[in-house]
Amino acid sequence: MGKEFMVACPEDEREALSAAASFLDRRMREIQDSGKVIGTERCAIMAALNITNDLLDLRKRETFAPDVNQKLRFLQNKIDAVLRQEQ
């Protein structure tokens, strides 16, 4: 959004930090371009909230997946056991 900040960061994390800054900048510009939010600070807050919401949704789905996989394995084992009994 046209501003630069100096941020201390280990050498091996600079690329990731730069990617994060670019991602944040894109999200802030999208919010600004929508015309619904005025001001850099408000755009930054809205972008942070949107990104955090996306992260929390992703974490929720990731914790759901192991439960589903575990249930699928359980059901597959039950099916296998029944098929073995019928043979």
The 8 nearest C-alpha neighbors of each residue, nearest first, counted from 0:
[[1, 2, 24, 28, 27, 39, 25, 3],
 [0, 2, 3, 24, 39, 4, 28, 27],
 [3, 1, 0, 4, 24, 39, 5, 20],
 [2, 4, 1, 5, 0, 6, 20, 24],
 [5, 3, 6, 2, 7, 20, 1, 17],
 [4, 6, 7, 3, 8, 2, 16, 17],
 [5, 7, 4, 8, 16, 3, 13, 9],
 [8, 6, 5, 9, 13, 10, 4, 12],
 [7, 9, 6, 10, 13, 12, 16, 11],
 [10, 8, 12, 11, 13, 7, 16, 6],
 [9, 11, 12, 13, 8, 14, 7, 16],
 [10, 12, 9, 13, 14, 8, 15, 16],
 [13, 11, 15, 9, 10, 14, 16, 8],
 [14, 12, 16, 15, 10, 11, 17, 8],
 [13, 15, 17, 16, 12, 18, 11, 10],
 [16, 14, 18, 12, 17, 13, 19, 11],
 [17, 15, 13, 19, 18, 14, 20, 12],
 [16, 18, 20, 14, 19, 15, 13, 21],
 [19, 17, 15, 21, 16, 20, 22, 14],
 [20, 18, 16, 22, 17, 21, 15, 23],
 [19, 21, 17, 23, 22, 18, 24, 16],
 [22, 20, 24, 18, 23, 19, 17, 25],
 [21, 23, 19, 25, 20, 24, 18, 26],
 [24, 22, 20, 26, 25, 21, 27, 19],
 [23, 25, 21, 27, 22, 26, 0, 20],
 [26, 24, 28, 22, 23, 27, 21, 29],
 [25, 27, 29, 23, 28, 24, 46, 22],
 [26, 28, 24, 30, 42, 29, 25, 46],
 [27, 29, 31, 25, 30, 26, 32, 24],
 [30, 28, 32, 26, 27, 31, 25, 33],
 [31, 29, 27, 33, 28, 32, 42, 26],
 [30, 32, 28, 33, 29, 34, 36, 27],
 [33, 31, 29, 34, 30, 28, 35, 27],
 [34, 32, 30, 31, 35, 29, 36, 28],
 [35, 33, 32, 31, 36, 37, 30, 29],
 [34, 36, 33, 37, 31, 30, 32, 42],
 [37, 35, 34, 31, 42, 30, 41, 38],
 [38, 36, 41, 31, 35, 39, 42, 34],
 [39, 37, 41, 40, 42, 36, 31, 43],
 [38, 40, 42, 41, 43, 37, 0, 27],
 [39, 41, 43, 42, 38, 44, 37, 45],
 [40, 42, 44, 43, 38, 39, 45, 37],
 [41, 43, 39, 45, 27, 40, 44, 46],
 [44, 42, 40, 46, 41, 45, 27, 47],
 [43, 45, 41, 47, 46, 42, 48, 40],
 [44, 46, 48, 42, 47, 43, 49, 41],
 [47, 45, 49, 43, 48, 44, 27, 26],
 [48, 46, 44, 50, 45, 49, 51, 43],
 [47, 49, 45, 51, 46, 50, 52, 44],
 [50, 48, 52, 46, 51, 47, 45, 53],
 [49, 51, 53, 47, 52, 48, 46, 54],
 [52, 50, 54, 48, 53, 49, 47, 55],
 [51, 53, 49, 55, 54, 50, 48, 56],
 [54, 52, 50, 56, 51, 55, 57, 49],
 [55, 53, 51, 57, 52, 56, 58, 50],
 [54, 56, 58, 52, 57, 53, 59, 51],
 [57, 55, 59, 53, 54, 58, 52, 60],
 [56, 58, 54, 60, 55, 59, 61, 53],
 [59, 57, 61, 55, 60, 56, 54, 62],
 [58, 60, 56, 62, 57, 61, 55, 63],
 [61, 59, 63, 57, 58, 62, 64, 56],
 [62, 60, 58, 64, 63, 59, 57, 65],
 [63, 61, 59, 60, 64, 65, 58, 66],
 [62, 64, 60, 61, 66, 65, 59, 67],
 [63, 65, 67, 61, 66, 62, 68, 60],
 [66, 64, 68, 67, 63, 69, 62, 61],
 [67, 65, 69, 64, 63, 68, 70, 62],
 [66, 68, 64, 70, 69, 65, 71, 63],
 [69, 67, 65, 71, 70, 66, 64, 72],
 [68, 70, 66, 72, 67, 71, 65, 73],
 [71, 69, 73, 67, 72, 68, 74, 66],
 [70, 72, 68, 74, 73, 69, 75, 67],
 [71, 73, 75, 69, 70, 74, 76, 68],
 [74, 72, 70, 76, 71, 75, 69, 77],
 [75, 73, 77, 71, 76, 72, 70, 78],
 [74, 76, 72, 78, 77, 73, 71, 79],
 [75, 77, 79, 73, 74, 78, 80, 72],
 [78, 76, 74, 80, 79, 75, 81, 73],
 [79, 77, 75, 81, 80, 76, 82, 74],
 [78, 80, 76, 82, 77, 81, 75, 83],
 [81, 79, 77, 83, 78, 82, 76, 84],
 [82, 80, 84, 78, 83, 79, 77, 85],
 [81, 83, 79, 85, 84, 80, 78, 86],
 [84, 82, 80, 86, 81, 85, 79, 78],
 [83, 85, 81, 82, 86, 80, 79, 78],
 [86, 84, 82, 83, 81, 80, 79, 78],
 [85, 83, 84, 82, 81, 80, 79, 78]]
